[in-house]
């Protein structure tokens, strides 16, 4: 019997964590707006979301500085282009 990994939408309002997930090539599904605040929705299994969140909070998540810088720039441009004022 095979066990499929449950894929869920993971949400965060943390811009830098969202940028980190992008730098790790995590698919960004959607950005939801509530006023001027953005919520980022990613496709992640619950376990993967838990593991990455824990590593991020502990400062042990490894990501290429170049990829992180590029992801931060990309996400800032996206937000500037799609901001709801």
Buried (B, 14 or more C-beta within 10 A) or exposed (E): EEEEEEEBEBBBEEBEBBBBBBBBEBEBEEBEEEEEEBBBBBBBBEEBBEEBBEBBEEEEBEBEEEBBEBBBEBBEEBBEEEEEE
